[in-house]
Amino acid sequence: MVIGFDAKRAFQNSTGLGNYSRMLICGLAQEHQNVRAFLYSPYMDGEYRTYFSGFANISTRMPSNVDRFFPDLWRRFGVTVHLSGDKVKIFHGLSHELPHGIPRSIKKVVTIHDLIVWRYPGFYGPFDRMMHKIKMRHSCRISDVVVAISEQTKRDLIEYLHVPESKIRVVYQSCDPIFWNPVSEEDKEYVKKTYNLPERYVICVGSIEERKNQAAVVKALAELPEDVHLVIVGKPHGGYMATLHSAMRSTKTTERVHILQHADFEDFPALYSNAIASVYMSLFEGFGIPILEAMCCDVPVVTSNISSMPEAGGDAALYADPTNPSEIAKQLKLIIDSEAQGGTLRQELIEKGRVQREKFSQHKIIADFYDLYCSLVPELKEED
């Protein structure tokens, strides 16, 4: 059985959509040898250029020498000329879009991660906003199945794009395999020294932008014990860094906030593991992957009580209004006090996190996708 994937993000993105794409492609290739994957991408350079080379059942396709002058056009239109020759039975767009002109004989799947462009259009420039909407509408219209990564995204697909509920399948996402491996004390100590981390800190992972709402966490920090610091891990997006620094100055917490803009992704598990707690107060997410990353690293989580965050956290997290710094601080204090005074809450949350995270294991996600593919092309199951 041959499945084609729009793999641009798998080669170009180091987090988020890239991790999602690599996890699904590699997990499927590892667990189902009867599947052959073709990866179509206009770019295969950078750190992931050889990422898939060890898999005998994964092949790659790039534009011809002529098409390379117009790589994005090839991705939207030209890629389809390869599909019949490659004997593709299913084509899966992993990040919101499908190319034009896919033959009718090929089943089409698209993953929609979120509809932030509809909910918060001001987060995008006019051109990007227009293109995102055009691509999503097209993909949802022509697809046989629309995969939503959460019930929240499913509800938004129905509300904003009027996608029939019968066409939507909710398949959650996992996080990168590195978060599922235990972190050694040596690694924790190495990361602590490398990044000059404080003794006690809460961690906040995510791109530094308005939607991620780190300024509210900085304001909450002002209400926590003075020996507790905040480590923010992420790259700036837009002009939000100025807002963040303003919050630090107004709360007099500048010396207690540590911003790591260029942390090595391989160090993320140890950065989490050294923390007292993880705090993730986003205003809206399709899923909220840092919640799962923290649970995989045995770190208790405080997160937003809105959007998809309760789906990811379940009963393993504490929740707060993301617009209320005092409420955020109150929930963090419960964990901090438990850690300092030998209470049971922190350990209880860690134990619940170990149960909750299994709902999003790679094995389960791959099994869900394999069942989905088999429902579209039944002979795939017969070959297994």
Steps between C-alpha positions, in 0.01 A plus 500: 500500500643835394416820690618840385570780745541874459832503684615860480459548876675171573817633337475870587341539845697417814200503736120494486381395155840350423497275806145391419596410143818312592329306781219381274716413199771317695257331739294367210811374318631329814178332611357403160754360257227444240468878463724689261512875552584755232603840635438794268682818592639798307787522748709223654792692640587603856532284809233248391632432149611145594241439774310231306795338322509199735151381402480255211127566455528880477576671169529870419396715207621852418428739213683453173776745410245719319241482777756601762472856377139496626508265800180621662307469175634145462373420850152633421462374144799310360528231765188326373668390174712256706219332691373256239851393402582439866176295532382710792169382647462767772640853511523664843554873542656525845462874553173656386536465125468267204634557147269569209428233241531181707350218287152390606624144550724613789345544843574835660564577868590836653597578858369830637686601814305812589286778358678786671492698177122513536485550876784752524552647149696791646790263572565479124589749230239556226673282239574211736145516635354480150727213389438292814125529452513416128716192561290370790172544317636318195647214705189444709280508190691242293611265780334168576590538869594807703712412802457733797768476768249573780129528568557877514625499142209280397252749645675785318496312170125462530443859613730693267535279192173308529677168449250214544557325830493165321811604304710585807712256700663609824848349526712654773869565458798378694823685574854432385641162616780672693249603767399139570850396608611540864734792562821408679639697791809565289290660227310708752822626652654571158200708392491681832860614455480563125206740533595634843161403639379615843450246776120530505298594196179446313531451125292647219563354152362648180564767241505845659186658357175659607293180478741311726442767766834485683447851642222365723742239634757773575234687698416181687870456581489822702262325744723195548785458753801708401729199467277355226600608148337469159676341202338582165611280211406618152573733212342846466221547251376841396549784745393317815846505657450869581179415684683231693781733607246763601330246727835407651584864577159584644507198733870540586567139399767563236768320703272199550404445136735302276420496127662221296449588133749251358477192720598175331189287447690198631526680835127562538428184706765595756380862507155369590629241746694757705187713549264506797206534264412583141264790430323539167240778490426525128184680395423242234652178364408219268646261757773642726802276451711646789241359741575149375875563489496600868297196603746276313781659703318445833437869556163620637310744280302820551316598184206695358147395582383575144538378142657156458724513807265299725492229231878467515532533878200299617502450878881515504525882488389801702304765313470877514350788307788602268402867533520495881862505629390460864312183413803367313720580800259327738516174306879517471529564873318176572768307312790709631385461862453128449853471364651706782303351788498137396131495417334247273337721236802530275560125498130432447502721191809324368336160546182617328714641219653157441152361445375796293796501264431143387192630316745677269775241460653460158384139483137601557513787252656279231236232564223759463642623169553149369135420574400820322704413191356146500147639510577690178685218324388165652763295316763666719367299795494184289870542420597534867 
